[in-house]
Amino acid sequence: MAITSYAELQAEIASWLNRDDLAGTIPSFISLAERTMFRQVRIRQMLKRVRATLDEDFETLPDDFLEAVSLKLLTTPETPVSAVEPAVMDMLKARGSTGRPRYFAPIGNDLTVYPARDQDYTVELLYYARPDALSGSVSSNVILATWPDLYLWGSLAASAPFLREDERIATWGSLYRGSLAEVGEADPPVRAVAAPLLTELSDFAALRGF
């Protein structure tokens, strides 16, 4: 059976479990699987670009933000901004410099840059966006459309503890991890390029207070 919709996914889960009394519980299995998938899965269909004006020290990230891939200033020519860890950003900000931003870091629900901007900039953020969760009003999303087996095995893995089928946890979990590995091989995730900050001696010395 092809799985192309929320309804078909629920029916397939019931079929694999050989149960017809779980209609009220299967949506919970799917929701639990989604929590895991949204943390782990990064496919190109989840990539999104947004443009905004950088006019605050901390700019609110999109509601569906999962992970940053790149940030650039839409100057002429365009200026890439390198990613750093939040802890490094904290050390950089302690220096109190202003100018054209060179580094960025997502911190909580916000994005911040260093140096502090010397003017307002239009920026473009490329990021992985959280897919819409399946529901009665959301029949499909990018993961179900491209890798429905992830939804199936993940939901079945979530069902085992509820059904007290401990022996099935390893089976469903192994199938899910196998599909996840196939996804990673077929569509390697794009990660933000970390700034070579700590290999630049001048910056390293400045951060360490030398």
Number of C-alpha atoms within 10 A of each C-alpha: 7 8 19 16 18 22 15 14 25 20 18 16 23 17 11 11 14 10 11 9 9 13 13 7 12 20 20 14 21 26 18 16 22 22 12 13 19 17 11 11 18 24 20 12 15 16 19 16 13 12 14 12 13 19 13 14 13 15 17 13 18 15 9 13 17 18 18 23 20 20 24 21 22 15 11 6 7 11 15 17 23 22 25 23 14 16 10 17 20 13 13 19 15 10 12 10 14 13 11 18 22 20 24 25 22 21 16 9 12 13 19 23 25 24 20 19 19 12 12 11 17 13 19 19 19 18 23 25 21 22 19 15 16 18 14 9 8 11 16 21 19 15 21 20 13 13 17 20 18 23 24 24 25 28 27 26 26 22 25 20 13 11 10 10 11 13 10 16 16 12 14 20 18 15 18 23 14 13 19 21 14 13 18 14 10 10 13 13 16 16 14 16 13 15 16 11 16 12 9 10 10 11 15 13 11 12 16 8 7 8
